[in-house]
Amino acid sequence: MATTKVRLVQAFRNQLGPLLIRHEASFSTTSIVLKNAEANLPTHTGQKWDESDFRLTRFENTTKYVNTRFAIDLIAQVPPKEEKSRIVSCDGGGGPLGHPKVYINLDKPGNHTCGYCGLRFLKPEDHHH
């Protein structure tokens, strides 16, 4: 019984032989050289890979989209809000896009930053007691 199964497999292999030929291409990650200079732009976290890193293959035929307007740079352009009271609250603008309300003590001179959104608050020098 086993020999008849072997003979059947051999017969099918002989008839379907040309259809079963596999064309395999070897793949090596060591020869990857980045051709697209835009693919290795650093992200907002400073993520930048070596030119021979295999993770760059995803950007071989396409561009890597990197937002050059980092949030930390945009929030730094907002001037500090001057407040006359000793304690201010920040909720990030409120509503569903805000953050939990935090209270910031402005007793010490200088800028005081909200830990959630990065907004800065300042108490003018003439209002310190």
C-alpha positions as MATLAB code, in Angstrom:
seq = 'MATTKVRLVQAFRNQLGPLLIRHEASFSTTSIVLKNAEANLPTHTGQKWDESDFRLTRFENTTKYVNTRFAIDLIAQVPPKEEKSRIVSCDGGGGPLGHPKVYINLDKPGNHTCGYCGLRFLKPEDHHH';
ca = [
       0.000    0.000    0.000;
       2.828    2.377    0.829;
       4.544    1.606   -2.470;
       1.412    2.468   -4.429;
       1.233    5.841   -2.673;
       4.883    6.501   -3.505;
       4.265    5.563   -7.144;
       1.239    7.880   -7.284;
       3.258   10.769   -5.877;
       6.059   10.106   -8.389;
       3.558    9.970  -11.240;
       1.982   13.272  -10.243;
       5.432   14.819   -9.797;
       6.442   13.761  -13.308;
       3.258   15.185  -14.836;
       3.172   18.375  -12.769;
       6.940   18.848  -12.650;
       7.120   21.962  -14.817;
       4.338   23.572  -12.785;
       6.037   22.900   -9.464;
       9.347   24.553  -10.310;
      10.039   27.268   -7.791;
      11.969   30.366   -8.562;
      13.523   31.556   -5.364;
      15.486   34.729   -4.888;
      17.854   35.121   -2.007;
      17.333   38.031    0.350;
      20.105   39.563    2.354;
      19.838   42.504    4.701;
      23.558   43.167    4.673;
      23.576   44.746    1.216;
      20.876   47.342    1.860;
      22.175   50.771    1.019;
      19.919   53.745    1.482;
      19.466   55.530   -1.835;
      16.777   57.940   -0.742;
      18.241   60.675    1.469;
      14.785   61.669    2.742;
      14.246   58.215    4.220;
      16.732   58.789    7.008;
      15.418   62.082    8.362;
      15.328   62.127   12.172;
      11.895   62.064   13.786;
      10.736   64.187   16.732;
      12.273   61.614   19.092;
      15.607   61.754   17.275;
      15.092   58.298   15.775;
      17.618   57.809   12.983;
      18.923   54.442   11.807;
      22.276   53.420   10.383;
      22.372   53.184    6.568;
      22.782   49.390    6.681;
      19.907   48.822    9.128;
      17.308   46.377    7.792;
      14.434   48.537    9.081;
      15.089   51.042    6.295;
      13.854   48.578    3.657;
      10.314   49.863    4.177;
      11.437   53.235    2.792;
      13.306   51.822   -0.199;
      10.570   52.504   -2.779;
       8.718   55.260   -0.975;
       9.488   58.336    1.055;
       9.530   58.524    4.824;
       7.025   61.108    5.965;
       8.408   63.112    8.878;
       6.564   66.044   10.380;
       9.190   68.759   10.670;
       6.952   70.897   12.894;
       7.672   69.261   16.255;
       5.221   70.079   19.061;
       8.006   71.038   21.463;
       9.178   73.733   19.039;
       5.649   75.004   18.421;
       4.819   75.317   22.132;
       8.123   77.164   22.692;
       6.885   79.887   20.327;
       3.887   80.622   22.580;
       4.851   83.436   24.982;
       4.352   82.850   28.726;
       1.019   84.029   30.155;
       1.395   86.736   32.774;
      -0.789   86.091   35.819;
      -1.148   88.315   38.883;
      -2.332   85.578   41.251;
       0.007   83.244   43.141;
      -1.662   80.058   41.890;
      -3.003   79.422   38.380;
      -4.839   76.457   36.927;
      -4.241   74.906   33.517;
      -6.560   72.455   31.800;
      -5.020   72.565   28.320;
      -7.889   74.518   26.831;
     -10.634   72.440   28.391;
     -13.108   70.157   26.761;
     -12.314   66.798   25.213;
      -8.972   67.972   23.823;
      -7.666   69.310   27.122;
      -5.980   67.542   30.024;
      -6.703   67.112   33.745;
      -6.718   70.421   35.586;
      -3.463   71.147   37.393;
      -2.616   73.998   39.732;
       0.722   75.759   39.328;
       2.353   77.785   42.105;
       3.937   81.015   40.815;
       5.622   82.125   44.064;
       9.158   81.651   42.737;
      10.335   84.051   40.008;
      10.640   82.904   36.395;
       8.604   80.769   34.021;
       6.542   77.868   35.346;
       5.584   75.172   32.831;
       2.499   72.970   32.794;
       3.604   69.357   32.908;
       0.881   68.214   30.499;
       0.753   70.726   27.662;
       3.936   72.769   28.115;
       2.232   76.165   28.434;
       4.264   78.590   30.510;
       3.016   80.945   33.179;
       4.802   83.946   34.638;
       4.101   86.239   37.567;
       5.396   89.775   36.899;
       8.238   90.883   39.164;
       6.244   93.724   40.739;
       3.589   91.285   42.036;
       5.869   89.040   44.120;
       5.307   89.379   47.849;
];
